[in-house]
Amino acid sequence: MNIESLYRIFLESNGICTDTRKITPNCLFFALKGENFNGNKFAYEALQQGARLAVVDEEQYHKSTRETFLVPNVLNALQELATHHRNQISATIIGLTGSNGKTTTKELINAVLSQGFKTVATKGNLNNHIGVPLTLLSMDRETEIGIVEMGANHLGEIKMLSEIARPDYGYITNFGKAHLEGFGSLEGVVKGKTELYSFLRNHNKKVFVNAGDSKQMDNSDDMDRITFGKENSDFPIELLDSGNKLAIKFKNQVINSNLVGAYNFGNIAAAIAMGAYFQIPIESIKKGIEIYNPTNNRSQIIKKGSNSILMDAYNANPTSMMAALENFKQAEGKNKILILGDMFELGPDSAIEHQHIVDYLTENDFGKVILIGENFYETRVKSPHILKLKTFDEAKMEIGNRPPWNANILIKASRGMALERILELL
């Protein structure tokens, strides 16, 4: 495969497309494959809809004309093209990973750094072996800072994504009990996530570290690092109020965020520290944090009738679930209701981790608790205030027949549970 030839065509194109439902004129269509689809079969359709070129890896779909570009493997070609492009542009790349808070932190960093630079950040959570290349290829020669979110559910993935993106700076939000099915254990999570540290260390790059996270400090001890958070760090940042929306103090400026939960302090502090490091004025840092509003079921406060709802149903694992519960325990209001759904991708630890959550709920008075899903249904419940429901349809009937009134509600679950549907019942 001649990457230089493909790159010349890319520079004359209108960007990358991988879905024939989203073809734009003059784009390059990459015929990716999956378990249940073969993009090669749609190459002709993409060309008919206006694609400049279709990159294919099966001879039968390759035309003798210049409409197709035959490669050994389309995914590898996409990744190689992204790295080649990354090496041609002058943008500073910040690589970001972690068990919890990646997307929120990425959005906050972008909100701050865009106050002084032309930035490009990962869209949504397109943070895998396809999303990272697409993010890099969405940058151009005018991009000054690229913020690349990197997700993983098994060992070796962050190493591979780091080699594609080749970040100049890195940040790991935290280590938590996420994707245990793929990583095997919390130790596996730490090993997998710190593959970012290994890349940065081996290439003499810098890392941002939350000084209040002892695990991050220990794992980055021998690195060129910029610390933040604690009083004796490079950028001391203070949490003033976590009772409702977080209030933070930095350089005698009070910053009032739109985020709730003390667990979001590190996410905000990372964005503030990066803004300060890249010499964004404090007034602009404050503006960037204060204009950011969480979306897509991530720590959203939603008013529905008489109820106040903390919607945090984008994702869940034992670490983020416990953080959300501990924060909700401190929340104001007497009429509290928890609606919790199953946590996925926990492998053989699933039963233990779900039971651990139930035991915590039993030991602490949260008021009414509704547990939804097959995993929570199999737990042992000793409290009359905790109701187990196996399916969403059962929950729909329960909540529909007994709709809450004037309540403070937390909704938390893994994405696959789609508990945002509960909003329709409130």
Contacts in CASP RR format, 6 or more apart in sequence:
PFRMAT RR
TARGET T0000
AUTHOR 0000-0000-0000
METHOD contacts of the structure
MODEL  1
MNIESLYRIFLESNGICTDTRKITPNCLFFALKGENFNGNKFAYEALQQG
ARLAVVDEEQYHKSTRETFLVPNVLNALQELATHHRNQISATIIGLTGSN
GKTTTKELINAVLSQGFKTVATKGNLNNHIGVPLTLLSMDRETEIGIVEM
GANHLGEIKMLSEIARPDYGYITNFGKAHLEGFGSLEGVVKGKTELYSFL
RNHNKKVFVNAGDSKQMDNSDDMDRITFGKENSDFPIELLDSGNKLAIKF
KNQVINSNLVGAYNFGNIAAAIAMGAYFQIPIESIKKGIEIYNPTNNRSQ
IIKKGSNSILMDAYNANPTSMMAALENFKQAEGKNKILILGDMFELGPDS
AIEHQHIVDYLTENDFGKVILIGENFYETRVKSPHILKLKTFDEAKMEIG
NRPPWNANILIKASRGMALERILELL
1 71 0 8 1.000
1 72 0 8 1.000
1 77 0 8 1.000
1 80 0 8 1.000
3 77 0 8 1.000
3 80 0 8 1.000
3 81 0 8 1.000
3 84 0 8 1.000
5 69 0 8 1.000
6 55 0 8 1.000
6 69 0 8 1.000
6 71 0 8 1.000
6 77 0 8 1.000
6 81 0 8 1.000
7 81 0 8 1.000
7 84 0 8 1.000
7 85 0 8 1.000
7 88 0 8 1.000
9 28 0 8 1.000
9 52 0 8 1.000
9 53 0 8 1.000
9 69 0 8 1.000
10 16 0 8 1.000
10 28 0 8 1.000
10 81 0 8 1.000
10 85 0 8 1.000
10 137 0 8 1.000
12 52 0 8 1.000
13 26 0 8 1.000
13 27 0 8 1.000
13 28 0 8 1.000
13 52 0 8 1.000
13 53 0 8 1.000
14 24 0 8 1.000
14 25 0 8 1.000
14 26 0 8 1.000
14 27 0 8 1.000
14 52 0 8 1.000
15 24 0 8 1.000
15 26 0 8 1.000
15 27 0 8 1.000
15 28 0 8 1.000
15 137 0 8 1.000
15 138 0 8 1.000
16 27 0 8 1.000
16 28 0 8 1.000
16 30 0 8 1.000
16 78 0 8 1.000
16 134 0 8 1.000
16 137 0 8 1.000
16 138 0 8 1.000
17 23 0 8 1.000
17 24 0 8 1.000
17 27 0 8 1.000
17 28 0 8 1.000
17 29 0 8 1.000
17 30 0 8 1.000
17 46 0 8 1.000
17 51 0 8 1.000
18 29 0 8 1.000
18 30 0 8 1.000
18 32 0 8 1.000
18 78 0 8 1.000
18 130 0 8 1.000
18 134 0 8 1.000
20 29 0 8 1.000
20 42 0 8 1.000
20 45 0 8 1.000
20 46 0 8 1.000
20 49 0 8 1.000
23 29 0 8 1.000
23 46 0 8 1.000
23 49 0 8 1.000
23 50 0 8 1.000
23 51 0 8 1.000
25 50 0 8 1.000
26 50 0 8 1.000
26 51 0 8 1.000
26 52 0 8 1.000
27 50 0 8 1.000
27 51 0 8 1.000
27 52 0 8 1.000
28 51 0 8 1.000
28 52 0 8 1.000
28 53 0 8 1.000
28 54 0 8 1.000
28 55 0 8 1.000
29 42 0 8 1.000
29 43 0 8 1.000
29 46 0 8 1.000
29 47 0 8 1.000
29 51 0 8 1.000
29 53 0 8 1.000
29 54 0 8 1.000
29 55 0 8 1.000
30 55 0 8 1.000
30 74 0 8 1.000
30 77 0 8 1.000
30 78 0 8 1.000
31 38 0 8 1.000
31 39 0 8 1.000
31 40 0 8 1.000
31 41 0 8 1.000
31 42 0 8 1.000
31 43 0 8 1.000
31 46 0 8 1.000
31 54 0 8 1.000
31 55 0 8 1.000
31 56 0 8 1.000
31 57 0 8 1.000
31 61 0 8 1.000
31 74 0 8 1.000
32 39 0 8 1.000
32 74 0 8 1.000
32 75 0 8 1.000
32 78 0 8 1.000
32 130 0 8 1.000
33 39 0 8 1.000
33 40 0 8 1.000
33 57 0 8 1.000
33 74 0 8 1.000
33 75 0 8 1.000
38 58 0 8 1.000
39 74 0 8 1.000
40 56 0 8 1.000
40 57 0 8 1.000
40 58 0 8 1.000
40 60 0 8 1.000
40 61 0 8 1.000
40 74 0 8 1.000
41 61 0 8 1.000
43 54 0 8 1.000
43 56 0 8 1.000
43 61 0 8 1.000
43 68 0 8 1.000
44 54 0 8 1.000
44 61 0 8 1.000
46 54 0 8 1.000
47 54 0 8 1.000
47 67 0 8 1.000
47 68 0 8 1.000
53 66 0 8 1.000
53 67 0 8 1.000
53 68 0 8 1.000
53 69 0 8 1.000
54 61 0 8 1.000
54 67 0 8 1.000
54 68 0 8 1.000
54 69 0 8 1.000
55 68 0 8 1.000
55 69 0 8 1.000
55 71 0 8 1.000
55 74 0 8 1.000
55 77 0 8 1.000
55 78 0 8 1.000
56 62 0 8 1.000
56 68 0 8 1.000
56 69 0 8 1.000
56 70 0 8 1.000
56 71 0 8 1.000
56 74 0 8 1.000
57 70 0 8 1.000
57 71 0 8 1.000
57 72 0 8 1.000
57 73 0 8 1.000
57 74 0 8 1.000
57 77 0 8 1.000
59 70 0 8 1.000
61 68 0 8 1.000
62 68 0 8 1.000
62 70 0 8 1.000
71 77 0 8 1.000
75 129 0 8 1.000
75 130 0 8 1.000
78 130 0 8 1.000
78 133 0 8 1.000
78 134 0 8 1.000
79 129 0 8 1.000
79 133 0 8 1.000
79 164 0 8 1.000
81 133 0 8 1.000
81 137 0 8 1.000
82 132 0 8 1.000
82 133 0 8 1.000
82 134 0 8 1.000
82 136 0 8 1.000
82 137 0 8 1.000
82 164 0 8 1.000
82 165 0 8 1.000
83 133 0 8 1.000
83 136 0 8 1.000
83 163 0 8 1.000
83 164 0 8 1.000
83 165 0 8 1.000
83 166 0 8 1.000
85 136 0 8 1.000
85 137 0 8 1.000
85 139 0 8 1.000
86 93 0 8 1.000
86 136 0 8 1.000
86 139 0 8 1.000
86 164 0 8 1.000
86 165 0 8 1.000
86 166 0 8 1.000
87 166 0 8 1.000
88 141 0 8 1.000
89 139 0 8 1.000
89 140 0 8 1.000
89 141 0 8 1.000
89 143 0 8 1.000
90 141 0 8 1.000
91 120 0 8 1.000
91 139 0 8 1.000
91 143 0 8 1.000
91 144 0 8 1.000
91 145 0 8 1.000
91 146 0 8 1.000
92 144 0 8 1.000
92 145 0 8 1.000
92 146 0 8 1.000
92 168 0 8 1.000
92 169 0 8 1.000
93 145 0 8 1.000
93 146 0 8 1.000
93 148 0 8 1.000
93 165 0 8 1.000
93 166 0 8 1.000
93 167 0 8 1.000
93 168 0 8 1.000
93 169 0 8 1.000
94 109 0 8 1.000
94 145 0 8 1.000
94 146 0 8 1.000
94 147 0 8 1.000
94 148 0 8 1.000
94 167 0 8 1.000
94 168 0 8 1.000
94 169 0 8 1.000
94 170 0 8 1.000
94 171 0 8 1.000
94 274 0 8 1.000
95 147 0 8 1.000
95 148 0 8 1.000
95 149 0 8 1.000
95 150 0 8 1.000
95 162 0 8 1.000
95 165 0 8 1.000
95 167 0 8 1.000
95 169 0 8 1.000
95 170 0 8 1.000
95 171 0 8 1.000
95 196 0 8 1.000
96 102 0 8 1.000
96 105 0 8 1.000
96 106 0 8 1.000
96 109 0 8 1.000
96 147 0 8 1.000
96 148 0 8 1.000
96 149 0 8 1.000
96 150 0 8 1.000
96 170 0 8 1.000
96 171 0 8 1.000
96 172 0 8 1.000
96 173 0 8 1.000
97 149 0 8 1.000
97 150 0 8 1.000
97 151 0 8 1.000
97 152 0 8 1.000
97 158 0 8 1.000
97 171 0 8 1.000
97 172 0 8 1.000
97 173 0 8 1.000
97 193 0 8 1.000
97 196 0 8 1.000
98 151 0 8 1.000
98 172 0 8 1.000
98 173 0 8 1.000
98 174 0 8 1.000
98 175 0 8 1.000
98 176 0 8 1.000
98 193 0 8 1.000
99 173 0 8 1.000
99 174 0 8 1.000
99 175 0 8 1.000
99 176 0 8 1.000
99 177 0 8 1.000
99 178 0 8 1.000
99 179 0 8 1.000
99 189 0 8 1.000
99 193 0 8 1.000
99 317 0 8 1.000
99 319 0 8 1.000
99 320 0 8 1.000
100 173 0 8 1.000
100 174 0 8 1.000
100 176 0 8 1.000
100 178 0 8 1.000
100 263 0 8 1.000
100 317 0 8 1.000
100 319 0 8 1.000
100 320 0 8 1.000
100 323 0 8 1.000
101 173 0 8 1.000
101 174 0 8 1.000
101 267 0 8 1.000
101 320 0 8 1.000
102 125 0 8 1.000
102 127 0 8 1.000
102 149 0 8 1.000
102 150 0 8 1.000
102 151 0 8 1.000
102 173 0 8 1.000
103 122 0 8 1.000
103 124 0 8 1.000
103 125 0 8 1.000
103 127 0 8 1.000
103 149 0 8 1.000
103 298 0 8 1.000
103 314 0 8 1.000
104 259 0 8 1.000
104 264 0 8 1.000
104 267 0 8 1.000
104 294 0 8 1.000
104 298 0 8 1.000
104 299 0 8 1.000
105 171 0 8 1.000
105 173 0 8 1.000
105 266 0 8 1.000
105 267 0 8 1.000
105 270 0 8 1.000
105 271 0 8 1.000
106 121 0 8 1.000
106 122 0 8 1.000
106 147 0 8 1.000
106 149 0 8 1.000
107 121 0 8 1.000
107 292 0 8 1.000
108 267 0 8 1.000
108 268 0 8 1.000
108 270 0 8 1.000
108 271 0 8 1.000
108 289 0 8 1.000
108 292 0 8 1.000
109 121 0 8 1.000
109 147 0 8 1.000
109 270 0 8 1.000
109 271 0 8 1.000
109 274 0 8 1.000
110 119 0 8 1.000
110 121 0 8 1.000
110 147 0 8 1.000
111 271 0 8 1.000
111 288 0 8 1.000
111 289 0 8 1.000
111 291 0 8 1.000
111 292 0 8 1.000
112 271 0 8 1.000
112 272 0 8 1.000
112 274 0 8 1.000
112 275 0 8 1.000
112 280 0 8 1.000
112 284 0 8 1.000
112 285 0 8 1.000
112 288 0 8 1.000
112 289 0 8 1.000
113 119 0 8 1.000
113 145 0 8 1.000
113 147 0 8 1.000
113 274 0 8 1.000
113 275 0 8 1.000
113 278 0 8 1.000
113 280 0 8 1.000
114 288 0 8 1.000
115 280 0 8 1.000
115 281 0 8 1.000
115 284 0 8 1.000
115 285 0 8 1.000
115 287 0 8 1.000
115 288 0 8 1.000
116 280 0 8 1.000
116 284 0 8 1.000
117 144 0 8 1.000
117 145 0 8 1.000
117 278 0 8 1.000
118 142 0 8 1.000
118 143 0 8 1.000
118 144 0 8 1.000
118 145 0 8 1.000
119 143 0 8 1.000
119 144 0 8 1.000
119 145 0 8 1.000
119 146 0 8 1.000
119 147 0 8 1.000
120 135 0 8 1.000
120 138 0 8 1.000
120 139 0 8 1.000
120 143 0 8 1.000
120 145 0 8 1.000
120 146 0 8 1.000
120 147 0 8 1.000
121 135 0 8 1.000
121 146 0 8 1.000
121 147 0 8 1.000
121 148 0 8 1.000
121 149 0 8 1.000
122 131 0 8 1.000
122 132 0 8 1.000
122 135 0 8 1.000
122 147 0 8 1.000
122 148 0 8 1.000
122 149 0 8 1.000
123 135 0 8 1.000
123 138 0 8 1.000
124 296 0 8 1.000
125 149 0 8 1.000
126 132 0 8 1.000
126 134 0 8 1.000
126 135 0 8 1.000
126 149 0 8 1.000
127 148 0 8 1.000
127 149 0 8 1.000
127 150 0 8 1.000
127 151 0 8 1.000
128 151 0 8 1.000
128 157 0 8 1.000
128 161 0 8 1.000
129 157 0 8 1.000
129 160 0 8 1.000
129 161 0 8 1.000
129 164 0 8 1.000
132 148 0 8 1.000
132 150 0 8 1.000
132 161 0 8 1.000
132 164 0 8 1.000
132 165 0 8 1.000
133 164 0 8 1.000
135 146 0 8 1.000
135 148 0 8 1.000
135 149 0 8 1.000
135 165 0 8 1.000
136 148 0 8 1.000
136 164 0 8 1.000
136 165 0 8 1.000
139 146 0 8 1.000
145 278 0 8 1.000
148 165 0 8 1.000
148 167 0 8 1.000
150 158 0 8 1.000
150 161 0 8 1.000
150 162 0 8 1.000
150 165 0 8 1.000
150 196 0 8 1.000
151 157 0 8 1.000
151 158 0 8 1.000
151 161 0 8 1.000
152 158 0 8 1.000
152 161 0 8 1.000
152 179 0 8 1.000
152 192 0 8 1.000
152 193 0 8 1.000
153 179 0 8 1.000
153 181 0 8 1.000
153 182 0 8 1.000
153 183 0 8 1.000
153 345 0 8 1.000
154 179 0 8 1.000
154 182 0 8 1.000
154 183 0 8 1.000
155 182 0 8 1.000
155 183 0 8 1.000
155 188 0 8 1.000
155 191 0 8 1.000
155 192 0 8 1.000
155 195 0 8 1.000
156 192 0 8 1.000
156 195 0 8 1.000
157 192 0 8 1.000
157 195 0 8 1.000
158 192 0 8 1.000
158 193 0 8 1.000
158 195 0 8 1.000
158 196 0 8 1.000
159 192 0 8 1.000
159 195 0 8 1.000
159 198 0 8 1.000
159 199 0 8 1.000
162 195 0 8 1.000
162 196 0 8 1.000
162 198 0 8 1.000
162 199 0 8 1.000
162 200 0 8 1.000
163 199 0 8 1.000
166 199 0 8 1.000
166 203 0 8 1.000
167 196 0 8 1.000
167 199 0 8 1.000
167 200 0 8 1.000
167 205 0 8 1.000
168 205 0 8 1.000
168 206 0 8 1.000
169 200 0 8 1.000
169 205 0 8 1.000
169 206 0 8 1.000
169 207 0 8 1.000
169 208 0 8 1.000
169 274 0 8 1.000
170 196 0 8 1.000
170 200 0 8 1.000
170 205 0 8 1.000
170 206 0 8 1.000
170 207 0 8 1.000
170 208 0 8 1.000
171 207 0 8 1.000
171 208 0 8 1.000
171 209 0 8 1.000
171 270 0 8 1.000
171 274 0 8 1.000
172 193 0 8 1.000
172 194 0 8 1.000
172 196 0 8 1.000
172 197 0 8 1.000
172 216 0 8 1.000
173 266 0 8 1.000
173 267 0 8 1.000
173 270 0 8 1.000
174 210 0 8 1.000
174 213 0 8 1.000
174 215 0 8 1.000
174 216 0 8 1.000
174 319 0 8 1.000
175 186 0 8 1.000
175 189 0 8 1.000
175 190 0 8 1.000
175 193 0 8 1.000
175 215 0 8 1.000
175 216 0 8 1.000
176 186 0 8 1.000
176 189 0 8 1.000
176 317 0 8 1.000
176 318 0 8 1.000
176 319 0 8 1.000
176 320 0 8 1.000
177 186 0 8 1.000
177 189 0 8 1.000
177 317 0 8 1.000
177 318 0 8 1.000
177 319 0 8 1.000
177 346 0 8 1.000
177 349 0 8 1.000
177 353 0 8 1.000
178 189 0 8 1.000
178 317 0 8 1.000
178 319 0 8 1.000
178 320 0 8 1.000
178 345 0 8 1.000
179 189 0 8 1.000
179 317 0 8 1.000
179 345 0 8 1.000
180 186 0 8 1.000
180 189 0 8 1.000
180 317 0 8 1.000
180 345 0 8 1.000
180 346 0 8 1.000
180 347 0 8 1.000
180 349 0 8 1.000
180 353 0 8 1.000
181 345 0 8 1.000
181 346 0 8 1.000
181 347 0 8 1.000
182 345 0 8 1.000
182 347 0 8 1.000
183 189 0 8 1.000
183 191 0 8 1.000
183 192 0 8 1.000
184 347 0 8 1.000
190 215 0 8 1.000
190 219 0 8 1.000
194 219 0 8 1.000
197 207 0 8 1.000
197 219 0 8 1.000
197 220 0 8 1.000
197 223 0 8 1.000
199 205 0 8 1.000
200 206 0 8 1.000
200 207 0 8 1.000
200 223 0 8 1.000
201 222 0 8 1.000
201 223 0 8 1.000
204 224 0 8 1.000
205 224 0 8 1.000
206 223 0 8 1.000
206 224 0 8 1.000
206 225 0 8 1.000
206 226 0 8 1.000
207 220 0 8 1.000
207 223 0 8 1.000
207 224 0 8 1.000
207 225 0 8 1.000
207 226 0 8 1.000
208 225 0 8 1.000
208 226 0 8 1.000
208 227 0 8 1.000
208 228 0 8 1.000
208 270 0 8 1.000
208 273 0 8 1.000
208 274 0 8 1.000
208 277 0 8 1.000
209 216 0 8 1.000
209 217 0 8 1.000
209 220 0 8 1.000
209 225 0 8 1.000
209 226 0 8 1.000
209 227 0 8 1.000
209 228 0 8 1.000
210 216 0 8 1.000
210 227 0 8 1.000
210 228 0 8 1.000
210 229 0 8 1.000
210 266 0 8 1.000
210 269 0 8 1.000
210 270 0 8 1.000
211 217 0 8 1.000
211 227 0 8 1.000
211 228 0 8 1.000
211 229 0 8 1.000
211 230 0 8 1.000
211 232 0 8 1.000
211 233 0 8 1.000
212 229 0 8 1.000
212 230 0 8 1.000
217 227 0 8 1.000
226 234 0 8 1.000
226 235 0 8 1.000
226 273 0 8 1.000
226 277 0 8 1.000
227 233 0 8 1.000
227 234 0 8 1.000
227 235 0 8 1.000
228 234 0 8 1.000
228 235 0 8 1.000
228 236 0 8 1.000
228 237 0 8 1.000
228 269 0 8 1.000
228 270 0 8 1.000
228 272 0 8 1.000
228 273 0 8 1.000
229 235 0 8 1.000
229 236 0 8 1.000
229 237 0 8 1.000
229 238 0 8 1.000
229 266 0 8 1.000
229 269 0 8 1.000
229 273 0 8 1.000
230 236 0 8 1.000
234 273 0 8 1.000
234 277 0 8 1.000
235 250 0 8 1.000
235 269 0 8 1.000
235 272 0 8 1.000
235 273 0 8 1.000
235 276 0 8 1.000
235 277 0 8 1.000
236 250 0 8 1.000
237 248 0 8 1.000
237 249 0 8 1.000
237 250 0 8 1.000
237 269 0 8 1.000
237 272 0 8 1.000
237 273 0 8 1.000
238 248 0 8 1.000
238 249 0 8 1.000
238 250 0 8 1.000
239 246 0 8 1.000
239 247 0 8 1.000
239 248 0 8 1.000
239 262 0 8 1.000
239 265 0 8 1.000
240 247 0 8 1.000
240 248 0 8 1.000
240 249 0 8 1.000
240 254 0 8 1.000
241 247 0 8 1.000
242 261 0 8 1.000
242 262 0 8 1.000
242 265 0 8 1.000
242 327 0 8 1.000
242 330 0 8 1.000
243 260 0 8 1.000
243 261 0 8 1.000
243 330 0 8 1.000
243 331 0 8 1.000
243 332 0 8 1.000
244 260 0 8 1.000
244 331 0 8 1.000
244 332 0 8 1.000
245 256 0 8 1.000
245 257 0 8 1.000
245 258 0 8 1.000
245 259 0 8 1.000
245 260 0 8 1.000
245 301 0 8 1.000
246 256 0 8 1.000
246 257 0 8 1.000
246 259 0 8 1.000
246 260 0 8 1.000
246 261 0 8 1.000
246 262 0 8 1.000
246 264 0 8 1.000
246 265 0 8 1.000
246 268 0 8 1.000
247 254 0 8 1.000
247 255 0 8 1.000
247 256 0 8 1.000
247 257 0 8 1.000
248 254 0 8 1.000
248 255 0 8 1.000
248 257 0 8 1.000
248 265 0 8 1.000
248 268 0 8 1.000
248 269 0 8 1.000
248 272 0 8 1.000
248 289 0 8 1.000
249 255 0 8 1.000
250 272 0 8 1.000
250 276 0 8 1.000
250 282 0 8 1.000
250 285 0 8 1.000
251 276 0 8 1.000
251 282 0 8 1.000
253 282 0 8 1.000
253 283 0 8 1.000
253 285 0 8 1.000
253 286 0 8 1.000
255 268 0 8 1.000
255 272 0 8 1.000
255 285 0 8 1.000
255 286 0 8 1.000
255 289 0 8 1.000
255 290 0 8 1.000
256 290 0 8 1.000
257 264 0 8 1.000
257 268 0 8 1.000
257 289 0 8 1.000
257 290 0 8 1.000
257 292 0 8 1.000
258 290 0 8 1.000
258 292 0 8 1.000
258 293 0 8 1.000
258 294 0 8 1.000
259 267 0 8 1.000
259 268 0 8 1.000
259 292 0 8 1.000
259 294 0 8 1.000
259 299 0 8 1.000
260 299 0 8 1.000
260 301 0 8 1.000
260 310 0 8 1.000
260 327 0 8 1.000
261 299 0 8 1.000
261 323 0 8 1.000
261 324 0 8 1.000
261 327 0 8 1.000
262 323 0 8 1.000
262 326 0 8 1.000
262 327 0 8 1.000
262 330 0 8 1.000
263 320 0 8 1.000
263 323 0 8 1.000
263 324 0 8 1.000
263 327 0 8 1.000
264 299 0 8 1.000
268 289 0 8 1.000
271 285 0 8 1.000
271 289 0 8 1.000
272 285 0 8 1.000
272 289 0 8 1.000
275 285 0 8 1.000
276 282 0 8 1.000
276 285 0 8 1.000
294 300 0 8 1.000
296 314 0 8 1.000
297 311 0 8 1.000
297 312 0 8 1.000
297 313 0 8 1.000
297 314 0 8 1.000
297 420 0 8 1.000
298 312 0 8 1.000
298 314 0 8 1.000
299 310 0 8 1.000
299 311 0 8 1.000
299 312 0 8 1.000
300 310 0 8 1.000
300 311 0 8 1.000
300 312 0 8 1.000
301 308 0 8 1.000
301 309 0 8 1.000
301 310 0 8 1.000
301 311 0 8 1.000
302 308 0 8 1.000
302 309 0 8 1.000
302 310 0 8 1.000
302 311 0 8 1.000
302 423 0 8 1.000
303 309 0 8 1.000
304 423 0 8 1.000
304 426 0 8 1.000
305 426 0 8 1.000
306 405 0 8 1.000
306 406 0 8 1.000
306 407 0 8 1.000
307 404 0 8 1.000
307 405 0 8 1.000
307 406 0 8 1.000
307 407 0 8 1.000
307 408 0 8 1.000
307 409 0 8 1.000
307 426 0 8 1.000
308 407 0 8 1.000
308 408 0 8 1.000
308 409 0 8 1.000
309 409 0 8 1.000
309 410 0 8 1.000
309 411 0 8 1.000
309 423 0 8 1.000
309 426 0 8 1.000
310 324 0 8 1.000
310 328 0 8 1.000
310 331 0 8 1.000
310 408 0 8 1.000
310 409 0 8 1.000
310 410 0 8 1.000
310 411 0 8 1.000
311 411 0 8 1.000
311 420 0 8 1.000
311 423 0 8 1.000
312 324 0 8 1.000
312 410 0 8 1.000
312 411 0 8 1.000
312 412 0 8 1.000
313 411 0 8 1.000
313 412 0 8 1.000
313 413 0 8 1.000
313 415 0 8 1.000
313 417 0 8 1.000
313 418 0 8 1.000
313 419 0 8 1.000
313 420 0 8 1.000
314 415 0 8 1.000
315 414 0 8 1.000
315 415 0 8 1.000
316 324 0 8 1.000
316 341 0 8 1.000
316 343 0 8 1.000
316 412 0 8 1.000
316 413 0 8 1.000
316 414 0 8 1.000
317 343 0 8 1.000
317 345 0 8 1.000
317 346 0 8 1.000
317 414 0 8 1.000
318 343 0 8 1.000
318 346 0 8 1.000
318 353 0 8 1.000
318 356 0 8 1.000
318 357 0 8 1.000
320 412 0 8 1.000
321 340 0 8 1.000
321 343 0 8 1.000
321 357 0 8 1.000
321 412 0 8 1.000
322 357 0 8 1.000
322 360 0 8 1.000
324 410 0 8 1.000
324 412 0 8 1.000
325 338 0 8 1.000
325 357 0 8 1.000
325 360 0 8 1.000
325 361 0 8 1.000
325 364 0 8 1.000
325 366 0 8 1.000
325 410 0 8 1.000
325 412 0 8 1.000
328 336 0 8 1.000
328 338 0 8 1.000
328 366 0 8 1.000
328 410 0 8 1.000
329 364 0 8 1.000
329 366 0 8 1.000
331 408 0 8 1.000
332 408 0 8 1.000
333 408 0 8 1.000
335 404 0 8 1.000
335 406 0 8 1.000
335 407 0 8 1.000
335 408 0 8 1.000
336 366 0 8 1.000
336 367 0 8 1.000
336 368 0 8 1.000
336 407 0 8 1.000
336 408 0 8 1.000
336 409 0 8 1.000
336 410 0 8 1.000
337 367 0 8 1.000
337 368 0 8 1.000
337 369 0 8 1.000
337 370 0 8 1.000
337 404 0 8 1.000
337 407 0 8 1.000
337 408 0 8 1.000
337 409 0 8 1.000
337 410 0 8 1.000
338 361 0 8 1.000
338 366 0 8 1.000
338 367 0 8 1.000
338 368 0 8 1.000
338 369 0 8 1.000
338 370 0 8 1.000
338 409 0 8 1.000
338 410 0 8 1.000
338 412 0 8 1.000
339 370 0 8 1.000
339 372 0 8 1.000
339 395 0 8 1.000
339 399 0 8 1.000
339 409 0 8 1.000
339 410 0 8 1.000
339 411 0 8 1.000
339 412 0 8 1.000
339 419 0 8 1.000
339 422 0 8 1.000
340 357 0 8 1.000
340 369 0 8 1.000
340 370 0 8 1.000
340 371 0 8 1.000
340 372 0 8 1.000
340 376 0 8 1.000
340 410 0 8 1.000
340 411 0 8 1.000
340 412 0 8 1.000
340 413 0 8 1.000
341 371 0 8 1.000
341 372 0 8 1.000
341 373 0 8 1.000
341 376 0 8 1.000
341 412 0 8 1.000
341 413 0 8 1.000
341 414 0 8 1.000
341 417 0 8 1.000
341 419 0 8 1.000
342 354 0 8 1.000
342 372 0 8 1.000
342 373 0 8 1.000
342 374 0 8 1.000
342 375 0 8 1.000
342 376 0 8 1.000
342 413 0 8 1.000
342 414 0 8 1.000
342 417 0 8 1.000
343 350 0 8 1.000
343 353 0 8 1.000
343 354 0 8 1.000
343 357 0 8 1.000
343 375 0 8 1.000
343 413 0 8 1.000
343 414 0 8 1.000
344 414 0 8 1.000
344 415 0 8 1.000
344 416 0 8 1.000
345 414 0 8 1.000
346 353 0 8 1.000
346 354 0 8 1.000
350 375 0 8 1.000
351 375 0 8 1.000
351 378 0 8 1.000
351 379 0 8 1.000
354 375 0 8 1.000
354 376 0 8 1.000
354 378 0 8 1.000
354 379 0 8 1.000
355 379 0 8 1.000
355 380 0 8 1.000
357 376 0 8 1.000
357 379 0 8 1.000
358 371 0 8 1.000
358 376 0 8 1.000
358 379 0 8 1.000
358 380 0 8 1.000
358 381 0 8 1.000
358 386 0 8 1.000
361 369 0 8 1.000
361 383 0 8 1.000
361 386 0 8 1.000
362 381 0 8 1.000
362 382 0 8 1.000
362 383 0 8 1.000
362 386 0 8 1.000
365 385 0 8 1.000
366 385 0 8 1.000
367 385 0 8 1.000
368 385 0 8 1.000
368 387 0 8 1.000
369 383 0 8 1.000
369 385 0 8 1.000
369 386 0 8 1.000
369 387 0 8 1.000
370 387 0 8 1.000
370 389 0 8 1.000
370 395 0 8 1.000
370 398 0 8 1.000
370 399 0 8 1.000
371 377 0 8 1.000
371 379 0 8 1.000
371 381 0 8 1.000
371 386 0 8 1.000
371 387 0 8 1.000
371 388 0 8 1.000
371 389 0 8 1.000
372 389 0 8 1.000
372 390 0 8 1.000
372 391 0 8 1.000
372 392 0 8 1.000
372 394 0 8 1.000
372 395 0 8 1.000
372 413 0 8 1.000
372 417 0 8 1.000
372 419 0 8 1.000
373 389 0 8 1.000
373 390 0 8 1.000
373 391 0 8 1.000
373 392 0 8 1.000
373 417 0 8 1.000
374 390 0 8 1.000
376 388 0 8 1.000
377 388 0 8 1.000
377 389 0 8 1.000
377 390 0 8 1.000
379 388 0 8 1.000
381 388 0 8 1.000
387 398 0 8 1.000
389 395 0 8 1.000
389 398 0 8 1.000
392 417 0 8 1.000
392 418 0 8 1.000
392 419 0 8 1.000
392 421 0 8 1.000
395 422 0 8 1.000
396 421 0 8 1.000
396 425 0 8 1.000
399 422 0 8 1.000
399 425 0 8 1.000
399 426 0 8 1.000
400 425 0 8 1.000
403 425 0 8 1.000
403 426 0 8 1.000
404 426 0 8 1.000
409 426 0 8 1.000
411 419 0 8 1.000
411 420 0 8 1.000
411 422 0 8 1.000
412 419 0 8 1.000
413 419 0 8 1.000
END
